[in-house]
Amino acid sequence: MVTELFKRSAGIDLTHVPFRGMGDAMTGLMTGSVDVLITVLPTAISNLKGGRIVPLAVTSRERSKVLPGVPTAAEAGVPGFVASNWVGLTAPKGTPRNVIDWLHSAVVRALSAADVKERFDALGAEPSGIRPEEFAQVLRDDARRWGEVIRAAGIKAE
């Protein structure tokens, strides 16, 4: 889906090459069986550091702290192309607000621990610990945006 969004944003056509997983796709990039790969930084970081692949752009709104010399897609000439992965916690509807607040503060504390920050930095991941209301907006925005991509591309579940 991210590649479909990229195709639309860049106004180009690409041939989708299916792989079993990102490890296989990364091998395809390094062996030359594919020309480009859009993947998350933690998947690519060791090969980037090892010089086996070359970063062209990051898909986030801002440059990565881990790769500050790599432009964003917008800076590289593809305005409007922003795609990022996120991990979030959800709770059942009706969960008391004090429980949600406690969970959020526990996550923020964990994310600010030195060893956790060090591990995320090594992976090229940038945790945020955003407020529950902000995360709810992220979910709504992503559902709308990816729904549009799915409909426009005619993507069907297999």
Chimera marker file (.cmm) of the C-alpha trace (Angstrom):
<marker_set name="trace">
<marker id="1" x="0.000" y="0.000" z="0.000" r="1" g="1" b="0" radius="0.5"/>
<marker id="2" x="2.876" y="2.357" z="0.753" r="1" g="1" b="0" radius="0.5"/>
<marker id="3" x="4.316" y="1.702" z="-2.688" r="1" g="1" b="0" radius="0.5"/>
<marker id="4" x="0.905" y="2.398" z="-4.225" r="1" g="1" b="0" radius="0.5"/>
<marker id="5" x="0.806" y="5.711" z="-2.370" r="1" g="1" b="0" radius="0.5"/>
<marker id="6" x="4.327" y="6.469" z="-3.616" r="1" g="1" b="0" radius="0.5"/>
<marker id="7" x="3.341" y="5.666" z="-7.214" r="1" g="1" b="0" radius="0.5"/>
<marker id="8" x="0.402" y="8.043" z="-6.995" r="1" g="1" b="0" radius="0.5"/>
<marker id="9" x="2.354" y="10.812" z="-5.258" r="1" g="1" b="0" radius="0.5"/>
<marker id="10" x="5.275" y="10.597" z="-7.705" r="1" g="1" b="0" radius="0.5"/>
<marker id="11" x="3.093" y="10.120" z="-10.779" r="1" g="1" b="0" radius="0.5"/>
<marker id="12" x="5.029" y="7.033" z="-11.862" r="1" g="1" b="0" radius="0.5"/>
<marker id="13" x="4.320" y="3.376" z="-12.444" r="1" g="1" b="0" radius="0.5"/>
<marker id="14" x="6.190" y="0.581" z="-10.675" r="1" g="1" b="0" radius="0.5"/>
<marker id="15" x="5.853" y="-3.161" z="-10.915" r="1" g="1" b="0" radius="0.5"/>
<marker id="16" x="4.974" y="-4.770" z="-7.600" r="1" g="1" b="0" radius="0.5"/>
<marker id="17" x="7.241" y="-7.725" z="-6.810" r="1" g="1" b="0" radius="0.5"/>
<marker id="18" x="5.772" y="-9.806" z="-3.981" r="1" g="1" b="0" radius="0.5"/>
<marker id="19" x="8.085" y="-11.243" z="-1.331" r="1" g="1" b="0" radius="0.5"/>
<marker id="20" x="7.311" y="-13.387" z="1.699" r="1" g="1" b="0" radius="0.5"/>
<marker id="21" x="8.605" y="-10.697" z="4.018" r="1" g="1" b="0" radius="0.5"/>
<marker id="22" x="10.841" y="-7.661" z="4.304" r="1" g="1" b="0" radius="0.5"/>
<marker id="23" x="13.943" y="-9.789" z="4.887" r="1" g="1" b="0" radius="0.5"/>
<marker id="24" x="13.462" y="-11.420" z="1.489" r="1" g="1" b="0" radius="0.5"/>
<marker id="25" x="12.638" y="-8.049" z="-0.088" r="1" g="1" b="0" radius="0.5"/>
<marker id="26" x="15.850" y="-6.562" z="1.349" r="1" g="1" b="0" radius="0.5"/>
<marker id="27" x="17.812" y="-9.471" z="-0.125" r="1" g="1" b="0" radius="0.5"/>
<marker id="28" x="16.113" y="-8.757" z="-3.463" r="1" g="1" b="0" radius="0.5"/>
<marker id="29" x="17.277" y="-5.145" z="-3.278" r="1" g="1" b="0" radius="0.5"/>
<marker id="30" x="20.859" y="-6.102" z="-2.392" r="1" g="1" b="0" radius="0.5"/>
<marker id="31" x="21.073" y="-8.724" z="-5.145" r="1" g="1" b="0" radius="0.5"/>
<marker id="32" x="19.558" y="-6.441" z="-7.761" r="1" g="1" b="0" radius="0.5"/>
<marker id="33" x="16.388" y="-8.402" z="-8.435" r="1" g="1" b="0" radius="0.5"/>
<marker id="34" x="14.451" y="-5.251" z="-7.456" r="1" g="1" b="0" radius="0.5"/>
<marker id="35" x="15.520" y="-1.661" z="-8.056" r="1" g="1" b="0" radius="0.5"/>
<marker id="36" x="13.867" y="0.097" z="-5.137" r="1" g="1" b="0" radius="0.5"/>
<marker id="37" x="12.361" y="-0.843" z="-1.800" r="1" g="1" b="0" radius="0.5"/>
<marker id="38" x="10.253" y="1.180" z="0.581" r="1" g="1" b="0" radius="0.5"/>
<marker id="39" x="10.750" y="-0.224" z="4.064" r="1" g="1" b="0" radius="0.5"/>
<marker id="40" x="10.975" y="0.825" z="7.679" r="1" g="1" b="0" radius="0.5"/>
<marker id="41" x="14.278" y="2.092" z="8.998" r="1" g="1" b="0" radius="0.5"/>
<marker id="42" x="14.736" y="-0.707" z="11.560" r="1" g="1" b="0" radius="0.5"/>
<marker id="43" x="14.639" y="-3.236" z="8.687" r="1" g="1" b="0" radius="0.5"/>
<marker id="44" x="17.193" y="-1.306" z="6.642" r="1" g="1" b="0" radius="0.5"/>
<marker id="45" x="19.506" y="0.182" z="9.270" r="1" g="1" b="0" radius="0.5"/>
<marker id="46" x="22.176" y="-2.542" z="9.421" r="1" g="1" b="0" radius="0.5"/>
<marker id="47" x="22.444" y="-2.669" z="5.618" r="1" g="1" b="0" radius="0.5"/>
<marker id="48" x="22.558" y="1.137" z="5.452" r="1" g="1" b="0" radius="0.5"/>
<marker id="49" x="25.322" y="1.278" z="8.042" r="1" g="1" b="0" radius="0.5"/>
<marker id="50" x="27.144" y="-1.532" z="6.232" r="1" g="1" b="0" radius="0.5"/>
<marker id="51" x="26.994" y="0.369" z="2.940" r="1" g="1" b="0" radius="0.5"/>
<marker id="52" x="25.129" y="-2.440" z="1.174" r="1" g="1" b="0" radius="0.5"/>
<marker id="53" x="22.205" y="-0.171" z="0.253" r="1" g="1" b="0" radius="0.5"/>
<marker id="54" x="21.874" y="3.549" z="-0.365" r="1" g="1" b="0" radius="0.5"/>
<marker id="55" x="19.085" y="5.640" z="1.163" r="1" g="1" b="0" radius="0.5"/>
<marker id="56" x="17.270" y="7.895" z="-1.292" r="1" g="1" b="0" radius="0.5"/>
<marker id="57" x="14.753" y="9.515" z="1.057" r="1" g="1" b="0" radius="0.5"/>
<marker id="58" x="12.871" y="8.990" z="4.285" r="1" g="1" b="0" radius="0.5"/>
<marker id="59" x="9.092" y="8.835" z="4.151" r="1" g="1" b="0" radius="0.5"/>
<marker id="60" x="8.458" y="10.796" z="7.341" r="1" g="1" b="0" radius="0.5"/>
<marker id="61" x="7.459" y="14.476" z="7.462" r="1" g="1" b="0" radius="0.5"/>
<marker id="62" x="10.813" y="15.380" z="8.956" r="1" g="1" b="0" radius="0.5"/>
<marker id="63" x="14.311" y="14.036" z="8.474" r="1" g="1" b="0" radius="0.5"/>
<marker id="64" x="15.326" y="11.094" z="10.611" r="1" g="1" b="0" radius="0.5"/>
<marker id="65" x="17.583" y="11.750" z="13.595" r="1" g="1" b="0" radius="0.5"/>
<marker id="66" x="19.481" y="8.604" z="12.583" r="1" g="1" b="0" radius="0.5"/>
<marker id="67" x="19.941" y="9.725" z="8.949" r="1" g="1" b="0" radius="0.5"/>
<marker id="68" x="19.971" y="13.530" z="9.131" r="1" g="1" b="0" radius="0.5"/>
<marker id="69" x="21.688" y="13.835" z="5.736" r="1" g="1" b="0" radius="0.5"/>
<marker id="70" x="18.940" y="11.918" z="3.938" r="1" g="1" b="0" radius="0.5"/>
<marker id="71" x="16.156" y="14.134" z="2.581" r="1" g="1" b="0" radius="0.5"/>
<marker id="72" x="12.476" y="13.579" z="3.166" r="1" g="1" b="0" radius="0.5"/>
<marker id="73" x="10.495" y="12.391" z="0.148" r="1" g="1" b="0" radius="0.5"/>
<marker id="74" x="9.086" y="15.922" z="-0.177" r="1" g="1" b="0" radius="0.5"/>
<marker id="75" x="12.605" y="17.386" z="-0.215" r="1" g="1" b="0" radius="0.5"/>
<marker id="76" x="13.603" y="14.760" z="-2.801" r="1" g="1" b="0" radius="0.5"/>
<marker id="77" x="10.817" y="15.870" z="-5.149" r="1" g="1" b="0" radius="0.5"/>
<marker id="78" x="7.783" y="13.829" z="-4.115" r="1" g="1" b="0" radius="0.5"/>
<marker id="79" x="5.589" y="16.292" z="-2.205" r="1" g="1" b="0" radius="0.5"/>
<marker id="80" x="2.696" y="14.794" z="-0.320" r="1" g="1" b="0" radius="0.5"/>
<marker id="81" x="4.308" y="11.397" z="0.086" r="1" g="1" b="0" radius="0.5"/>
<marker id="82" x="4.423" y="10.713" z="3.799" r="1" g="1" b="0" radius="0.5"/>
<marker id="83" x="4.199" y="7.220" z="5.219" r="1" g="1" b="0" radius="0.5"/>
<marker id="84" x="5.336" y="6.077" z="8.605" r="1" g="1" b="0" radius="0.5"/>
<marker id="85" x="4.822" y="3.052" z="10.771" r="1" g="1" b="0" radius="0.5"/>
<marker id="86" x="3.555" y="3.343" z="14.271" r="1" g="1" b="0" radius="0.5"/>
<marker id="87" x="2.873" y="1.048" z="17.157" r="1" g="1" b="0" radius="0.5"/>
<marker id="88" x="0.230" y="1.959" z="19.654" r="1" g="1" b="0" radius="0.5"/>
<marker id="89" x="-1.741" y="0.584" z="22.543" r="1" g="1" b="0" radius="0.5"/>
<marker id="90" x="-5.511" y="0.382" z="22.496" r="1" g="1" b="0" radius="0.5"/>
<marker id="91" x="-8.021" y="-0.527" z="25.166" r="1" g="1" b="0" radius="0.5"/>
<marker id="92" x="-11.619" y="-1.724" z="25.001" r="1" g="1" b="0" radius="0.5"/>
<marker id="93" x="-14.315" y="0.910" z="24.610" r="1" g="1" b="0" radius="0.5"/>
<marker id="94" x="-15.483" y="2.057" z="28.020" r="1" g="1" b="0" radius="0.5"/>
<marker id="95" x="-12.097" y="1.671" z="29.727" r="1" g="1" b="0" radius="0.5"/>
<marker id="96" x="-12.063" y="4.205" z="32.575" r="1" g="1" b="0" radius="0.5"/>
<marker id="97" x="-10.104" y="7.371" z="31.807" r="1" g="1" b="0" radius="0.5"/>
<marker id="98" x="-7.910" y="6.943" z="34.898" r="1" g="1" b="0" radius="0.5"/>
<marker id="99" x="-6.767" y="3.543" z="33.577" r="1" g="1" b="0" radius="0.5"/>
<marker id="100" x="-5.982" y="5.021" z="30.149" r="1" g="1" b="0" radius="0.5"/>
<marker id="101" x="-4.065" y="7.879" z="31.776" r="1" g="1" b="0" radius="0.5"/>
<marker id="102" x="-2.109" y="5.456" z="33.966" r="1" g="1" b="0" radius="0.5"/>
<marker id="103" x="-1.188" y="3.269" z="30.951" r="1" g="1" b="0" radius="0.5"/>
<marker id="104" x="-0.136" y="6.309" z="28.938" r="1" g="1" b="0" radius="0.5"/>
<marker id="105" x="2.082" y="7.662" z="31.699" r="1" g="1" b="0" radius="0.5"/>
<marker id="106" x="3.666" y="4.212" z="32.190" r="1" g="1" b="0" radius="0.5"/>
<marker id="107" x="4.465" y="3.997" z="28.477" r="1" g="1" b="0" radius="0.5"/>
<marker id="108" x="5.925" y="7.528" z="28.432" r="1" g="1" b="0" radius="0.5"/>
<marker id="109" x="8.098" y="6.644" z="31.458" r="1" g="1" b="0" radius="0.5"/>
<marker id="110" x="9.290" y="3.448" z="29.772" r="1" g="1" b="0" radius="0.5"/>
<marker id="111" x="10.079" y="5.268" z="26.527" r="1" g="1" b="0" radius="0.5"/>
<marker id="112" x="12.186" y="7.814" z="28.391" r="1" g="1" b="0" radius="0.5"/>
<marker id="113" x="14.338" y="5.199" z="30.135" r="1" g="1" b="0" radius="0.5"/>
<marker id="114" x="17.940" y="5.481" z="28.940" r="1" g="1" b="0" radius="0.5"/>
<marker id="115" x="18.269" y="1.820" z="27.926" r="1" g="1" b="0" radius="0.5"/>
<marker id="116" x="14.993" y="1.897" z="25.982" r="1" g="1" b="0" radius="0.5"/>
<marker id="117" x="15.981" y="5.115" z="24.199" r="1" g="1" b="0" radius="0.5"/>
<marker id="118" x="19.375" y="3.620" z="23.363" r="1" g="1" b="0" radius="0.5"/>
<marker id="119" x="17.780" y="0.497" z="21.893" r="1" g="1" b="0" radius="0.5"/>
<marker id="120" x="15.286" y="2.471" z="19.793" r="1" g="1" b="0" radius="0.5"/>
<marker id="121" x="18.090" y="4.745" z="18.567" r="1" g="1" b="0" radius="0.5"/>
<marker id="122" x="20.123" y="1.709" z="17.497" r="1" g="1" b="0" radius="0.5"/>
<marker id="123" x="17.148" y="0.475" z="15.480" r="1" g="1" b="0" radius="0.5"/>
<marker id="124" x="16.486" y="3.852" z="13.919" r="1" g="1" b="0" radius="0.5"/>
<marker id="125" x="13.068" y="3.986" z="15.553" r="1" g="1" b="0" radius="0.5"/>
<marker id="126" x="11.751" y="7.238" z="16.984" r="1" g="1" b="0" radius="0.5"/>
<marker id="127" x="9.091" y="6.683" z="19.658" r="1" g="1" b="0" radius="0.5"/>
<marker id="128" x="6.892" y="9.604" z="20.600" r="1" g="1" b="0" radius="0.5"/>
<marker id="129" x="4.539" y="8.714" z="23.449" r="1" g="1" b="0" radius="0.5"/>
<marker id="130" x="1.795" y="10.950" z="22.067" r="1" g="1" b="0" radius="0.5"/>
<marker id="131" x="-1.352" y="11.568" z="24.084" r="1" g="1" b="0" radius="0.5"/>
<marker id="132" x="-4.315" y="9.190" z="23.624" r="1" g="1" b="0" radius="0.5"/>
<marker id="133" x="-6.332" y="11.905" z="21.851" r="1" g="1" b="0" radius="0.5"/>
<marker id="134" x="-3.514" y="12.470" z="19.364" r="1" g="1" b="0" radius="0.5"/>
<marker id="135" x="-3.261" y="8.734" z="18.735" r="1" g="1" b="0" radius="0.5"/>
<marker id="136" x="-7.021" y="8.562" z="18.110" r="1" g="1" b="0" radius="0.5"/>
<marker id="137" x="-6.567" y="11.276" z="15.474" r="1" g="1" b="0" radius="0.5"/>
<marker id="138" x="-3.693" y="9.313" z="13.887" r="1" g="1" b="0" radius="0.5"/>
<marker id="139" x="-5.990" y="6.276" z="13.653" r="1" g="1" b="0" radius="0.5"/>
<marker id="140" x="-8.783" y="8.309" z="12.052" r="1" g="1" b="0" radius="0.5"/>
<marker id="141" x="-6.441" y="10.028" z="9.593" r="1" g="1" b="0" radius="0.5"/>
<marker id="142" x="-4.736" y="6.771" z="8.595" r="1" g="1" b="0" radius="0.5"/>
<marker id="143" x="-8.044" y="4.962" z="8.119" r="1" g="1" b="0" radius="0.5"/>
<marker id="144" x="-9.209" y="7.719" z="5.783" r="1" g="1" b="0" radius="0.5"/>
<marker id="145" x="-5.933" y="8.018" z="3.859" r="1" g="1" b="0" radius="0.5"/>
<marker id="146" x="-5.295" y="4.294" z="3.428" r="1" g="1" b="0" radius="0.5"/>
<marker id="147" x="-8.953" y="3.700" z="2.601" r="1" g="1" b="0" radius="0.5"/>
<marker id="148" x="-8.588" y="6.174" z="-0.275" r="1" g="1" b="0" radius="0.5"/>
<marker id="149" x="-5.425" y="4.421" z="-1.511" r="1" g="1" b="0" radius="0.5"/>
<marker id="150" x="-7.108" y="1.007" z="-1.306" r="1" g="1" b="0" radius="0.5"/>
<marker id="151" x="-10.179" y="2.170" z="-3.207" r="1" g="1" b="0" radius="0.5"/>
<marker id="152" x="-8.230" y="4.089" z="-5.854" r="1" g="1" b="0" radius="0.5"/>
<marker id="153" x="-5.848" y="1.185" z="-6.502" r="1" g="1" b="0" radius="0.5"/>
<marker id="154" x="-8.551" y="-1.471" z="-6.370" r="1" g="1" b="0" radius="0.5"/>
<marker id="155" x="-6.632" y="-3.387" z="-3.708" r="1" g="1" b="0" radius="0.5"/>
<marker id="156" x="-8.419" y="-6.530" z="-2.534" r="1" g="1" b="0" radius="0.5"/>
<marker id="157" x="-7.633" y="-8.815" z="0.401" r="1" g="1" b="0" radius="0.5"/>
<marker id="158" x="-6.390" y="-12.237" z="-0.621" r="1" g="1" b="0" radius="0.5"/>
<link id1="1" id2="2" r="1" g="1" b="0" radius="0.2"/>
<link id1="2" id2="3" r="1" g="1" b="0" radius="0.2"/>
<link id1="3" id2="4" r="1" g="1" b="0" radius="0.2"/>
<link id1="4" id2="5" r="1" g="1" b="0" radius="0.2"/>
<link id1="5" id2="6" r="1" g="1" b="0" radius="0.2"/>
<link id1="6" id2="7" r="1" g="1" b="0" radius="0.2"/>
<link id1="7" id2="8" r="1" g="1" b="0" radius="0.2"/>
<link id1="8" id2="9" r="1" g="1" b="0" radius="0.2"/>
<link id1="9" id2="10" r="1" g="1" b="0" radius="0.2"/>
<link id1="10" id2="11" r="1" g="1" b="0" radius="0.2"/>
<link id1="11" id2="12" r="1" g="1" b="0" radius="0.2"/>
<link id1="12" id2="13" r="1" g="1" b="0" radius="0.2"/>
<link id1="13" id2="14" r="1" g="1" b="0" radius="0.2"/>
<link id1="14" id2="15" r="1" g="1" b="0" radius="0.2"/>
<link id1="15" id2="16" r="1" g="1" b="0" radius="0.2"/>
<link id1="16" id2="17" r="1" g="1" b="0" radius="0.2"/>
<link id1="17" id2="18" r="1" g="1" b="0" radius="0.2"/>
<link id1="18" id2="19" r="1" g="1" b="0" radius="0.2"/>
<link id1="19" id2="20" r="1" g="1" b="0" radius="0.2"/>
<link id1="20" id2="21" r="1" g="1" b="0" radius="0.2"/>
<link id1="21" id2="22" r="1" g="1" b="0" radius="0.2"/>
<link id1="22" id2="23" r="1" g="1" b="0" radius="0.2"/>
<link id1="23" id2="24" r="1" g="1" b="0" radius="0.2"/>
<link id1="24" id2="25" r="1" g="1" b="0" radius="0.2"/>
<link id1="25" id2="26" r="1" g="1" b="0" radius="0.2"/>
<link id1="26" id2="27" r="1" g="1" b="0" radius="0.2"/>
<link id1="27" id2="28" r="1" g="1" b="0" radius="0.2"/>
<link id1="28" id2="29" r="1" g="1" b="0" radius="0.2"/>
<link id1="29" id2="30" r="1" g="1" b="0" radius="0.2"/>
<link id1="30" id2="31" r="1" g="1" b="0" radius="0.2"/>
<link id1="31" id2="32" r="1" g="1" b="0" radius="0.2"/>
<link id1="32" id2="33" r="1" g="1" b="0" radius="0.2"/>
<link id1="33" id2="34" r="1" g="1" b="0" radius="0.2"/>
<link id1="34" id2="35" r="1" g="1" b="0" radius="0.2"/>
<link id1="35" id2="36" r="1" g="1" b="0" radius="0.2"/>
<link id1="36" id2="37" r="1" g="1" b="0" radius="0.2"/>
<link id1="37" id2="38" r="1" g="1" b="0" radius="0.2"/>
<link id1="38" id2="39" r="1" g="1" b="0" radius="0.2"/>
<link id1="39" id2="40" r="1" g="1" b="0" radius="0.2"/>
<link id1="40" id2="41" r="1" g="1" b="0" radius="0.2"/>
<link id1="41" id2="42" r="1" g="1" b="0" radius="0.2"/>
<link id1="42" id2="43" r="1" g="1" b="0" radius="0.2"/>
<link id1="43" id2="44" r="1" g="1" b="0" radius="0.2"/>
<link id1="44" id2="45" r="1" g="1" b="0" radius="0.2"/>
<link id1="45" id2="46" r="1" g="1" b="0" radius="0.2"/>
<link id1="46" id2="47" r="1" g="1" b="0" radius="0.2"/>
<link id1="47" id2="48" r="1" g="1" b="0" radius="0.2"/>
<link id1="48" id2="49" r="1" g="1" b="0" radius="0.2"/>
<link id1="49" id2="50" r="1" g="1" b="0" radius="0.2"/>
<link id1="50" id2="51" r="1" g="1" b="0" radius="0.2"/>
<link id1="51" id2="52" r="1" g="1" b="0" radius="0.2"/>
<link id1="52" id2="53" r="1" g="1" b="0" radius="0.2"/>
<link id1="53" id2="54" r="1" g="1" b="0" radius="0.2"/>
<link id1="54" id2="55" r="1" g="1" b="0" radius="0.2"/>
<link id1="55" id2="56" r="1" g="1" b="0" radius="0.2"/>
<link id1="56" id2="57" r="1" g="1" b="0" radius="0.2"/>
<link id1="57" id2="58" r="1" g="1" b="0" radius="0.2"/>
<link id1="58" id2="59" r="1" g="1" b="0" radius="0.2"/>
<link id1="59" id2="60" r="1" g="1" b="0" radius="0.2"/>
<link id1="60" id2="61" r="1" g="1" b="0" radius="0.2"/>
<link id1="61" id2="62" r="1" g="1" b="0" radius="0.2"/>
<link id1="62" id2="63" r="1" g="1" b="0" radius="0.2"/>
<link id1="63" id2="64" r="1" g="1" b="0" radius="0.2"/>
<link id1="64" id2="65" r="1" g="1" b="0" radius="0.2"/>
<link id1="65" id2="66" r="1" g="1" b="0" radius="0.2"/>
<link id1="66" id2="67" r="1" g="1" b="0" radius="0.2"/>
<link id1="67" id2="68" r="1" g="1" b="0" radius="0.2"/>
<link id1="68" id2="69" r="1" g="1" b="0" radius="0.2"/>
<link id1="69" id2="70" r="1" g="1" b="0" radius="0.2"/>
<link id1="70" id2="71" r="1" g="1" b="0" radius="0.2"/>
<link id1="71" id2="72" r="1" g="1" b="0" radius="0.2"/>
<link id1="72" id2="73" r="1" g="1" b="0" radius="0.2"/>
<link id1="73" id2="74" r="1" g="1" b="0" radius="0.2"/>
<link id1="74" id2="75" r="1" g="1" b="0" radius="0.2"/>
<link id1="75" id2="76" r="1" g="1" b="0" radius="0.2"/>
<link id1="76" id2="77" r="1" g="1" b="0" radius="0.2"/>
<link id1="77" id2="78" r="1" g="1" b="0" radius="0.2"/>
<link id1="78" id2="79" r="1" g="1" b="0" radius="0.2"/>
<link id1="79" id2="80" r="1" g="1" b="0" radius="0.2"/>
<link id1="80" id2="81" r="1" g="1" b="0" radius="0.2"/>
<link id1="81" id2="82" r="1" g="1" b="0" radius="0.2"/>
<link id1="82" id2="83" r="1" g="1" b="0" radius="0.2"/>
<link id1="83" id2="84" r="1" g="1" b="0" radius="0.2"/>
<link id1="84" id2="85" r="1" g="1" b="0" radius="0.2"/>
<link id1="85" id2="86" r="1" g="1" b="0" radius="0.2"/>
<link id1="86" id2="87" r="1" g="1" b="0" radius="0.2"/>
<link id1="87" id2="88" r="1" g="1" b="0" radius="0.2"/>
<link id1="88" id2="89" r="1" g="1" b="0" radius="0.2"/>
<link id1="89" id2="90" r="1" g="1" b="0" radius="0.2"/>
<link id1="90" id2="91" r="1" g="1" b="0" radius="0.2"/>
<link id1="91" id2="92" r="1" g="1" b="0" radius="0.2"/>
<link id1="92" id2="93" r="1" g="1" b="0" radius="0.2"/>
<link id1="93" id2="94" r="1" g="1" b="0" radius="0.2"/>
<link id1="94" id2="95" r="1" g="1" b="0" radius="0.2"/>
<link id1="95" id2="96" r="1" g="1" b="0" radius="0.2"/>
<link id1="96" id2="97" r="1" g="1" b="0" radius="0.2"/>
<link id1="97" id2="98" r="1" g="1" b="0" radius="0.2"/>
<link id1="98" id2="99" r="1" g="1" b="0" radius="0.2"/>
<link id1="99" id2="100" r="1" g="1" b="0" radius="0.2"/>
<link id1="100" id2="101" r="1" g="1" b="0" radius="0.2"/>
<link id1="101" id2="102" r="1" g="1" b="0" radius="0.2"/>
<link id1="102" id2="103" r="1" g="1" b="0" radius="0.2"/>
<link id1="103" id2="104" r="1" g="1" b="0" radius="0.2"/>
<link id1="104" id2="105" r="1" g="1" b="0" radius="0.2"/>
<link id1="105" id2="106" r="1" g="1" b="0" radius="0.2"/>
<link id1="106" id2="107" r="1" g="1" b="0" radius="0.2"/>
<link id1="107" id2="108" r="1" g="1" b="0" radius="0.2"/>
<link id1="108" id2="109" r="1" g="1" b="0" radius="0.2"/>
<link id1="109" id2="110" r="1" g="1" b="0" radius="0.2"/>
<link id1="110" id2="111" r="1" g="1" b="0" radius="0.2"/>
<link id1="111" id2="112" r="1" g="1" b="0" radius="0.2"/>
<link id1="112" id2="113" r="1" g="1" b="0" radius="0.2"/>
<link id1="113" id2="114" r="1" g="1" b="0" radius="0.2"/>
<link id1="114" id2="115" r="1" g="1" b="0" radius="0.2"/>
<link id1="115" id2="116" r="1" g="1" b="0" radius="0.2"/>
<link id1="116" id2="117" r="1" g="1" b="0" radius="0.2"/>
<link id1="117" id2="118" r="1" g="1" b="0" radius="0.2"/>
<link id1="118" id2="119" r="1" g="1" b="0" radius="0.2"/>
<link id1="119" id2="120" r="1" g="1" b="0" radius="0.2"/>
<link id1="120" id2="121" r="1" g="1" b="0" radius="0.2"/>
<link id1="121" id2="122" r="1" g="1" b="0" radius="0.2"/>
<link id1="122" id2="123" r="1" g="1" b="0" radius="0.2"/>
<link id1="123" id2="124" r="1" g="1" b="0" radius="0.2"/>
<link id1="124" id2="125" r="1" g="1" b="0" radius="0.2"/>
<link id1="125" id2="126" r="1" g="1" b="0" radius="0.2"/>
<link id1="126" id2="127" r="1" g="1" b="0" radius="0.2"/>
<link id1="127" id2="128" r="1" g="1" b="0" radius="0.2"/>
<link id1="128" id2="129" r="1" g="1" b="0" radius="0.2"/>
<link id1="129" id2="130" r="1" g="1" b="0" radius="0.2"/>
<link id1="130" id2="131" r="1" g="1" b="0" radius="0.2"/>
<link id1="131" id2="132" r="1" g="1" b="0" radius="0.2"/>
<link id1="132" id2="133" r="1" g="1" b="0" radius="0.2"/>
<link id1="133" id2="134" r="1" g="1" b="0" radius="0.2"/>
<link id1="134" id2="135" r="1" g="1" b="0" radius="0.2"/>
<link id1="135" id2="136" r="1" g="1" b="0" radius="0.2"/>
<link id1="136" id2="137" r="1" g="1" b="0" radius="0.2"/>
<link id1="137" id2="138" r="1" g="1" b="0" radius="0.2"/>
<link id1="138" id2="139" r="1" g="1" b="0" radius="0.2"/>
<link id1="139" id2="140" r="1" g="1" b="0" radius="0.2"/>
<link id1="140" id2="141" r="1" g="1" b="0" radius="0.2"/>
<link id1="141" id2="142" r="1" g="1" b="0" radius="0.2"/>
<link id1="142" id2="143" r="1" g="1" b="0" radius="0.2"/>
<link id1="143" id2="144" r="1" g="1" b="0" radius="0.2"/>
<link id1="144" id2="145" r="1" g="1" b="0" radius="0.2"/>
<link id1="145" id2="146" r="1" g="1" b="0" radius="0.2"/>
<link id1="146" id2="147" r="1" g="1" b="0" radius="0.2"/>
<link id1="147" id2="148" r="1" g="1" b="0" radius="0.2"/>
<link id1="148" id2="149" r="1" g="1" b="0" radius="0.2"/>
<link id1="149" id2="150" r="1" g="1" b="0" radius="0.2"/>
<link id1="150" id2="151" r="1" g="1" b="0" radius="0.2"/>
<link id1="151" id2="152" r="1" g="1" b="0" radius="0.2"/>
<link id1="152" id2="153" r="1" g="1" b="0" radius="0.2"/>
<link id1="153" id2="154" r="1" g="1" b="0" radius="0.2"/>
<link id1="154" id2="155" r="1" g="1" b="0" radius="0.2"/>
<link id1="155" id2="156" r="1" g="1" b="0" radius="0.2"/>
<link id1="156" id2="157" r="1" g="1" b="0" radius="0.2"/>
<link id1="157" id2="158" r="1" g="1" b="0" radius="0.2"/>
</marker_set>
